[in-house]
């Protein structure tokens, strides 16, 4: 059971350190933002009758002004600072002759106008966005445009993780899954849409033998509106335990290429398809990634055979991920698969990653050993997608029994003044239970002065990591710390680039060594030092952190801020623009400044603090030291006009924040079309509501609940290497936590 405790620090020898290392991968997850400049061609939106408003929504998401055009003729890359809209009828005249090097054409089709969209435009456009008229599509649109224009990259981040999972939605209609999708996707890194299992109802009460592209498109739209996870688009054939007919390979191309146009993240392409189809899909994949899939249900396939290697070599030609699945009858064949996996990794180190499992109950052992896109199921699904599939909780339980996932003690380290520390405990327990993790979680209060207590927790045999709320400065953690200083043979803990720049640590991760697996489970309460033995004063004892383990200091909060700011906007909306940051100290503002740097903000106006040189590198900075400076910033036009305001001031200053927001709300720079952004990081009771003022002044407003939830998602990934979707965090935490 999670507990709240107060432990006092023991004295430590005086020694100051300022160690750092190169950026590291944590639980295999890269510590960079994953944001890219992406496609810089002029975006042209094709819209249907009466749907011209969708052009302004695209423009708003991209942070650009817009105008209407009559044709593609004369459009060049010089107009990339605009979003252009062309009516459907006009677009049909010359879309085929457009300058494809200068223009990216997106067909925005409202499904209320009828399905399918115009077939000629669908075939000629670069991408197609389907949306309903009755509900807001901004969030789904932001994800769609960010992905298709190459501004976000999920694949590299996922491939750097130690383990990745995807869950198959085996429902005949995605609508059935939507109410439980928050729970279904806990532990999953992607969601597979089994197109072949969809059942499109017909007017006579029967179902279409093959779901139409119209029906499938709506299903993709519904799924994208409901989850932020990457989508895998699968048309499994009848020979490989699916329902899609094999008579016409061109039908596969039609569906799979349309999925690329819809901006689906992963496209499952079966190896039996003709090479020219596989090659063409790979060449035209855009930002999507190709999963080459091979399934064998004959029972005669053998992993040590030359056939297995030749299948991999053929698969890798047109793939970003290679999937190989076979059914077995002998448990030893699981070990043959592991030898094959090791051979592929050593002989073809630069080839696409291999996702390989054995089917059936006998093959379940292989599912615990596969680390790349292991398919998982869930008790709430109507059927399993393949024989022997396990849930994420079942795989984690099996790993624990095998000694590959030892039980650890994970902590929430709070201060006595932290308002939301205690509600975290049942939430983390709920997450661990849903994931089937063996770890225990406890919230503990640190001493308000010094970092000796943090050392005490870290210097435990079963320490599994911790988050710090509020964050502690790196200098405070390292001050007079002989324990931290002797880690990594005297090099100190590893420090991510974010912490080196921000200077604040909110997550401590354990990177276990090869001999750090515990022989017995941790105690039921946080360990403490032996009587008379201060923490961090001598050689690590048998009860201390194993010598082979390393600690990593990281900051998750800045990622939570980036995720909040890009939830309804593309990252490029911030590029080159100006921001205002309000805070009483540089420490309070550091994570926000770092997030703005990742978004390529051009200029930062500060009030209440001075940005240190390390944090301001690459930024133009101007400090408000008078009302005149405030007035100048308000009156400038173009991109120098503040586009985003972030307040890290305390809740007791909410009235002042509201006043400043109202001042900048009257300024829209060179374009009245562009909506600005306000983020309030204050937590606790307040005298006014700056967010309400911001919305009244035309801002899109976000609060600490958003950043806290996104930061929690990142923290869980860092601490346990598992994905818990933002939607589940908000659902499971309840209103009291945020």
C-alpha positions, 0 to 999 in steps of 0.5 A: 500500500502506498504510504506517506512518510517523513525521513530525516537526512543523515550527515554526509561528508562535504563534497561538491560535484557537477558531473554530466554525461552525453544524452542517454537513452532511458529504458531505451527511450530517446531523450530528445523531443522528436520534433522536426522541421518537416515538409516545407511545401505550400499546403493547399486544402481542397474543400467541398461545398459549404466547407470553406471553414475547414481551410481556416481550421487547417491554417489555425493548426499550422499557425498561419494565415490563409487565403482562397485560390481558384486553381493550382496554377501559379502556386509556388513554394514562395507562398509557404507562409500561407495555407491556401484553399481551393474549392473541389470543383476548381481543384479537379481542373488542374490538380494533376498538373500542379507543381508537386515539388512546391505544393502538398495537396490535401483533400479535406472531406466532410463525411456528412456530405456523403461517402466516398469522397470524389474518387478523382480527387482522392486518387490525385491528392497527396493526403486526405483528411476525413472529418465529421461536421458535428464534432470538433476535429482540431485535435485529430487534425493537429495530429494528422497534419503534424504526422503527414508533414513530417513534423513529428516522428513516432517511429524512431522514439518507439524503436529506441524503447526496450519493449514495444507492444501493439493491441489489435482491435478485433471489433467489427465496428470501432465504435464498440471499442471506443468507450473502453479504449482508454483501458484497452490501450494501457501498455500499448504503444500502437493500436492495430485496426484489423480492416479484414475483421470489420463488418460493414452493415448493408441495407438488407441486414447482411454484411458486405463481404469486404468493407468498402473504403468509405466504411474503412475511412470512417473507422480510421477517422473514429479511431484517430479522434479517440486515441493519440497512439499510432495506428497500424492498418492491417488487411490480413488475408484468408491464408494468414488467419484473416478474412481479406480475399487473396484473388486480387492483389491490386485490391490490397494496394488500393486499400493500403495506399489509401491508408497512407493518404489518410496519414496512418502511421504503420501499414501492414504489407503481407510478404506474399503480395507481388513485389511490384506492389510492395515496392510501390507502397514502400516508395510512396509511403510518405511519413508512414512506415511499412511493416512487412508481415509473414505468417505461417500456419502450416506447422512445418516452418522451422526457424533454423532453416535457410527458408527463414533467413531468406524470408527475412532478407526478402521482407527487409527490402521494402520494410521499416519493420519486419514481422515473422510469425509461425505456429509451433508444437514443440517448446524448444522451437522457442529457443530456435527462434531466439537463436534466429533473432540473435543471428539476424541482429548480429549478421544484419545490424543495419536492417529493419528491426525484427518482430518475431513470435510463435503462435499457440499456447506453446509459443507464448514463451516467445512473446515474453522474449520478443521486444519489438511490437509484440501483439497483445490482447485484452480481456475486454476484446471480443476475440483474440487476433491470433492464437496464443496472444497475451495481454500486457499484464500477462506478459509482465507477470510472466517476465516477473516469474522468469526473473526478467522483471524484478520487483522494485520500490518506486517512490514519489518524493514530495515536499511537505508543501506539495498539494497533489503528492498523496493523490498520486499514490493510488493512481500509480498503484492503479497503473501498476495493477493494470499493467501487471507490474510487480513493483510497489509504490510509496509517496515520501516527504523529503526534508525541506533542506538538503538532498541527503534524504534523496540519497537515502532512497536511491542507495537501496538494493531494490530502488527502482526509480523516483519522481520528484515533485517539486523538482530539485536543482541538479546542484542541490542533488550533487552538493556534498554528495559522496554517494552520487559522486562515486556512481559509474566508477566515480563519474557520477550519475548520468545526466540528460541534455535536458537536465544539463540545460534546465538545471532541474531534476524531476525523475531519477531512473535506475539503469540496471547492470548485468548482475543487478537482479535481486535474489529476494523481493524488496521490503514492504516499506522504504528501506533505511540505513542500518543503525549508525551507518549514514547514507552515502558515507562509505562503500555500498553495502549489500543493502545499497544500490548494486554496484553494477547499476547506474542512475540517470537524472532526467526532466519529464516536465518539459516534455509534458509542456511540449505535448500540451502546446502541440495537442491542438497545434502543429509544432511548426505553428511555434517556429520563429514566433515570440513567447512571453514567460512569466515567473519569479525565478529562472528555475520555475521557468526553465522547463517552459523555456526548454520546451519553447526551444524544442518548438523552435520559438524565435524570441522570448520576452521574460518578466520576473526573472533573468534567463541564464546563458545556458538556457537562452542559447539560440534564443533572442531574449528581451527582459521586461523591466518596465511598462514601456518594454511591455507596450513595445512587445504588445505593439510589434507586428508580424512574428515578433508579436507574442504568440504564446504566453506561459505563466509559471507564477504562483496561484496567488498572482493570478490576477496579475497574470490575467491582467497581462493576458488581457493586455496581449489579447488585444494584440494580434500582430500582422494577422487577425486570423491567427489564434494565440496560446496561453498556458497557466502552470499555477497550481492551487487556489487562486483569486482569479481565473487567467484561463477564462480571461485568456479565452475571452481575449481570443487565446486557446487556454491550457492549464496545469492539469494538462501539463501534469497529465502529460508529464505523468505519461512521460514519467511512467515511460521513463520509470517503468518503460511502459506506455499509459495513454494521456486519456487513461491518466485523466480517467484513472486519476480522477478530478482530485489529482489535477 
